[in-house]
Amino acid sequence: MRNGKPNEKPEMKGSIVKRGKGYAVKVSLGKDPTNGKYKTKWYTVRGTKEDAKRLQREILIQLDRGTYIQPGKVTVADYLRQWLMEYAKPKLSPRGFERYRDIINKHFIPEFGDIKLVDLRAEHIQKHYQDIQAADLSPATVRYHHAVMHKALATAIKRGLLSRNVADGADIPKLSHQEFETWDRDEVTQFLKAAKDSQYYPLFHTALYTGMRRSELGALRWSDIDFLYSQISVSRSLHHLKDGSYVLSQPKSEKSRRTVAMSPTGILVLREHKAQQEAAYATIGAQLQDDDLVFTNSKGKPIRPNTVTRAWITMAKKAGVKVIRFHDARHSHATLMLRDNIHPKIVQERLGHSSIAITLDRYSHVSPGIQQAAAKRFDELLSPAPKTTAENEAIKNH
């Protein structure tokens, strides 16, 4: 007896057993209302014991929340909605989450959401790719859809809901390498000269002199700028969501969290910009704070990304230079450095690429000039230096 009640068999939460190259996870699903017996479910995990423990915790949490759906009964729509909120959202930037959500809600669920997850086939996914290509969506967009689906199904495998990733059986279009447009030194100078009196001059100047992303520039605070050591600390991004709100998020990768050295010219522009902001605040009896944003509109609020883009295009036309995207300021910064023989590792660190391979691949169009310069330099290193007149006279008189 326990508390005056007959002893009941305690409910087992579950167990983990080593099985082959993976693990088997046993989870109690609670009592069967028809016979009062406890129901259990086994899941196979292809991974480490920590992966098995993580799956066990996730399932138990879902059981507590009442969101658990038994394998074999879950539909693609049910699974994708759950995956989006429980797996994708915590790992994505706010803008990235919006893109994933739109793809799932506007494409995947309407097209094959009613199919049971275990019945999803490569041909279902392949048809979707063909349909969106027929609707003139770019190969890059098709590949993005594929990435979302593949990640979702990969999680289903880890959870023991699927045995294989059927997205592997779908063909995706090859992505042709498209060289982006950049400005050379004269074009950058010409553009900044035309933008000198613009309210966006400090923003444009910093973009071209650092290669920072638009979202990183939008999140920049005065406390991130070290005027003494002439450097900027990049530690967050600002995203403008469809509902009009702004959200700060962590960088997309560890390498994106970085320190960017500033040139004397770049620091001077920011110092003058700060002085102007301080004067503007003083006129309304306020004081500029360290956590205030560096680049704002006239009301001290974040600048809408589309506003920045429009101002950039307008200024490029006014300057008489070819119109490139605002993001191409980042590419221009990298290209100019590489053409000036700055080591690619330095460029990688300034841009925040996760690896030097990304930098080298993305700016491969710059490499022919670098290759020629390197070959010439190597030739100079091994070739004997020409004798001076004095040396030739000494040899003759010897």
Residue, then its C-alpha position, 0 to 999 in steps of 0.5 A: m500500500r502507498n498512501g492508503k492506495p494499492n501499489e501501482k506499477p510506476e511508469m517507466k520514462g524510457s531507456i537507451v540500449k546500444r544497438g549495432k552502430g547506433y542506439a535504440v531508445k525506448v520511451s513510455l507513451g503512457k497507459d492505453p485507455t482500453n486495457g490499462k497497460y503501458k505502451t512503449k515505443w522504440y526508436t533507432v538513432r544513428g549517432t552517439k549516445e548523446d544524440a539518443k539522450r537528446l531524442q529521448r528528452e525531446i519525445l518526453i517533452q512532446l508527450d508532456r506538451g501533448t504534441y507527440i505524434q506516433p511515427g507512421k501516423v504523422t503527416v508531412a504537414d504535421y511534421l514540418r510545422q513541428w520541425l519549424m518551431e522546435y528545431a529550425k526557429p531556435k537555430l535560424s535568424p529571424r529573417g531566415f525563419e521567415r523564409y523557411r516558414d514561407i517555403i513550408n506554408k506556401h509550397f510544401i504543405p499545400e503540395f504534399g502536406d497530406i501525405k504521411l511522412v513515411d509515404l513521402r517519396a523522391e518523386h513528390i519532391q522532384k515534382h515540386y522542383q519542376d513546378i517552381q522551375a516552370a514558374d520561372l524561379s531561379p536555380a538558386t531558389v530551387r536549391y534553397h527549397h531543397a536545403v530546407m526539405h533536406k534539413a527537415l528530413a535529416t532531423a526526422i531520421k535522427r528522431g527515428l521517424l524515417s530510415r532514409n532521406v528521400a530528398d537525396g533522390a531528387d535532382i536539383p539544378k546546377l548553380s552556374h557561377q555568376e560573377f557579381e559586379t564590383w567597383d574599382r578604386d576610381e568608382v569607389t572614390q567617385f561614388l563617395k565624392a558624390a555622396k559626401d553631403s548625403q545623410y547616408y554618407p557615413l553608412f556608405h563609407t563604412a560599408l565600402y571601407t569594412g565589407m560589413r553586411r547591411s544587417e551588421l551595419g544596421a545593428l552597430r552601436w557606438s559601444d561597438i566602435d573603439f576610436l582609440y584602437s581604430q576598430i569595430s566589433v561586429s557581434r549582432s545583426l538587425h533584421h526587419l521583419k514582414d510585420g514591420s518590427y526589428v529584431l536583433s540576432q546573433p551572427k550567422s556563424e562564429k566567424s561572423r563575430r569579429t573585430v574589423a580594423m578601421s583605416p584612419t579615414g574610416i575612423l575620422v568619418l565615424r568620429e565626425h558622424k558621432a559629433q553630428q549625432e551628439a549635436a542633434y541630440a543636444t538640440i532636444g535636450a538629450q544625450l547620445q548613449d553608448d548603446d544608441l545605434v550608429f546609423t539611424n533615420s532622423k528620428g533615431k530609429p533604425i533605417r529600413p533596409n529598402t530605404v538604404t537600397r534605394a538611396w544607394i541606387t539613387m546615389a550611384k546614378k548621381a555619381g555616374v558610376k555603374v549601379i551595383r547592389f548595396h551588398d556589392a559594396r562588400h564584394s568591392h571591398a574584398t576584391l580591391m584588397l585581393r587585387d592589392n595582394i592582401h592575403p586572402k586570410i585577412v580578407q576572410e577575417r574582415l568579411g567574417h566568412s566561416s572558412i578561407a575556402i569560401t573566400l577563395d571560391r567566391y572571389s575566384h574571378v580575381s585570382p587570374g591577376i593574383q596568379q600572374a603577380a605571384a608567378k612574376r614575383f616567384d620568377e624574380l625570387l629565383s632569377p639572379a639579380p642584374k649586376t650593377t655597373a660597379e659590380n661589373e667593373a670589379i669583376k673586369n678588374h679582378 
